[in-house]
Amino acid sequence: MAALAIYTPAAVAQIPAEGALGLSAFGIQSPHFQQAPCKRMTKIAMRQDTPAVAILFESFGKNNVCLYRFWDASYYLGKRHITQIHFTNEVGRRNNFMGKYGFQSQYNVREYNDLLESMPRWLEDKLRQRVRNILELIHYYSHTGTFILGAGLEDNYSQKAFNNLYRVLKSEWPYLISRNPVVESSSTVNALPREVLMEYHHYTNKNIRQPCILNGDGQDIAGDPGSRIHMSGLSAASDRSLKNWMYQGKKNGCVKFLWTAKWQGLHTNNTPLPHARKFKWDKKDVRRTSQLMRSMNRHALKKLRRKKRRRRK
């Protein structure tokens, strides 16, 4: 499989043929993320050939210091990064949990879908401005890696609502776009434009569309001291599940993001609003997560090589 290049300039919109393995740091713009969490997240990410991070734009805060540190570190190491930027917090809208930074947080799922379907001029203007704000954020780094705009984290869009939103996003955003619907139905997947990456959540094997984005979002990793069964009700993913997830992603050229609850500020019995969360990236995470990522990569590569040898026979 050749490297994916969809939008121009092609030098910017590149994903390695085997995909990449990165980290979910949705709260990277929070003022609570800028010290130890940022340092440890960046250290783990830079141990990969293609450092990759998934973030949720201006939902946790508006501090960009850690983002700049991540992009600068990639540049100085001579590595091209992948940064996925989720446009809005749609899972927060569904759960009435967006906090003070949520985009159009006064509207619930039904009301926001109705607005997207009718697309009044004032909403289109706000959507365009939000895209332009993201473009301004990445302006000086646009040549340093691949930027992917997620249409909404766990979106609840009707097909018409997504089509209208996609029209606006595509007219402003010159790079890759992804969609992460909360219901991953075959009809939703089949209706996606060819150039849109489909995003799948949890560490589970699925019939995935090539290429794609895989994110463990909603499911913890077994053996993590801060691990707990989260809102999704899924038990923590075993080592075997993680390796199978990695293999599926590498085989299909997908970008993969590890996720644990504590990295997103979900490590207490109560769930704080996004702007109030504190994030746990422990010292042990640097070594443990780096070892896990190496192990997952080795397992996937061995499995792919065995499959190629069998094909030749």
Secondary structure, 3 states (H helix, E strand, C coil): CCCECCCCCCCCCCECCCCEEEEECCCCCCHHHCCHHHHHHHHHHCCCCCCEEEEECCCCCCCCHHHHHHHHHHHHCCCCEEEEEECCCHHHHHCCCCCCCCCCCCCCHHHHHHHHHHCCHHHHHHHHHHHHHHHHHHHHHCCCEEEEEECCCCECCCHHHHHHHHHHHHHHCCCEEEECECCCCHHHHHHCCCCCEEEEECCCCCCCCCCEEEECCCCCECCCCCCCCCCCCCCCECHHHHHHHHHHHHHCCCEEEECCCHHHCCCCCCCCCHHHCCCCCCHHHHHHHHHHHHHHHHHHHHHHHHHHHHHHC
